[in-house]
Amino acid sequence: MALAHAILAALVEASCSGYDLAKRFDGSVGFFWSASHQQIYRELSKLEDQGWISSESILQAGRPDKRLYSVTDLGEQRLKEWIAQSCEPTPIKDDLLVKIFAGDIVPKQIILAELEHHQEAHLKKLSTYKNLEQRYFQNPQELPESGKFQYLTLLNGISYETHWLAWCNQAMELLNQTIEN
């Protein structure tokens, strides 16, 4: 997936400034497609040059003017075409798994510390996702169509984090048993 499609997906929901888009990215699309604010601004310029988005300048008293970006008909068409194309599952690239694979060459405490670090990160992310679910998706069957699709991405995130936590626990348990023996 190109960053362009992630930006279009975020903007198709509502027009916004580059700053607001970057913040929205941090709290929605960014959970499954990360990009720096600099990358987002660079891509906004390219998308506008291609005619996939348009912008208008909003005058602000006492502050710099703001650019409000919107998806054009062409941009929405390109997003629809991209959505209709089949995509392959993303291959796994995970530093932790490489470390685990070769973990027998270092003291087990090093790997256990790394697992604990990841466990904390996944617990934090799961907590964020659960809070979003509680705040915005208490009654999924009553959501508008767009909300149901957004909820599905959140459910995937919850499942992903839950799986990682279960795996971390299994790995730590196995390695702790090895240490005791």
QUIPE-V112857 format. One record per backbone hydrogen bond with DSSP energy under -0.5 kcal/mol. NH is the residue of the N-H (numbers start at 1). CO is the residue of the C=O. E is the energy in kcal/mol with one decimal. If there is no record, write none. Layout:
BEGIN
nh={NH;NH}
co={CO;CO}
e={E;E}
END
This chain:
BEGIN
nh={5;6;7;8;9;10;11;12;13;14;16;18;21;22;23;24;25;26;27;27;28;28;30;31;32;33;40;41;42;43;44;45;46;47;48;49;50;51;51;52;53;54;56;58;59;63;66;68;68;69;69;70;72;76;77;78;79;80;81;82;83;84;85;85;98;99;100;101;102;103;105;106;110;111;112;113;114;115;116;117;118;119;120;121;122;123;124;125;126;127;128;129;130;131;132;133;134;135;136;137;137;140;142;143;148;149;150;151;152;153;154;155;156;157;158;159;160;161;162;163;164;165;166;167;168;169;170;171;172;173;174;175;176;177;178;179;180;181}
co={2;2;3;4;5;6;7;8;9;10;69;67;17;18;19;20;21;22;23;24;24;25;25;28;29;29;36;37;38;39;40;41;42;43;44;45;46;47;48;47;47;70;68;66;57;60;58;56;66;16;67;54;52;72;73;74;75;76;77;78;79;80;81;82;94;95;96;97;98;100;102;103;107;107;108;109;110;111;112;113;114;115;116;117;118;119;120;121;122;123;124;125;126;127;128;129;130;131;132;132;133;137;139;140;144;145;146;147;148;149;150;151;152;153;154;155;156;157;158;159;160;161;162;163;164;165;166;167;168;169;170;171;172;173;174;175;176;177}
e={-0.9;-1.3;-2.5;-2.6;-2.5;-1.8;-2.8;-2.4;-0.5;-0.7;-1.7;-0.6;-2.6;-2.5;-2.1;-2.8;-2.8;-1.7;-0.9;-0.7;-0.9;-0.7;-1.7;-2.2;-1.8;-1.4;-2.1;-2.5;-2.2;-2.3;-2.5;-1.7;-1.6;-2.9;-2.2;-2.2;-1.9;-0.6;-0.9;-2.3;-1.0;-2.6;-1.7;-4.1;-0.6;-1.1;-2.8;-2.9;-0.5;-3.0;-0.6;-2.6;-2.2;-2.5;-2.3;-2.6;-2.2;-2.5;-2.5;-2.3;-2.6;-2.0;-0.8;-0.9;-1.5;-2.5;-2.7;-2.4;-1.7;-1.5;-1.7;-1.5;-1.8;-0.9;-2.9;-2.3;-1.9;-2.7;-2.5;-2.1;-2.2;-2.7;-2.3;-1.9;-2.7;-2.4;-2.2;-2.3;-2.6;-2.3;-2.1;-2.5;-2.8;-2.3;-2.2;-2.5;-2.5;-2.4;-2.9;-0.6;-1.9;-0.6;-2.0;-1.5;-1.9;-1.7;-2.0;-2.5;-1.8;-1.4;-1.7;-2.8;-1.8;-1.9;-2.5;-2.6;-2.8;-2.5;-2.4;-2.6;-2.4;-2.4;-2.2;-2.7;-3.0;-2.4;-2.2;-3.0;-2.8;-2.4;-2.6;-2.6;-2.5;-2.1;-1.9;-1.9;-1.9;-1.6}
END
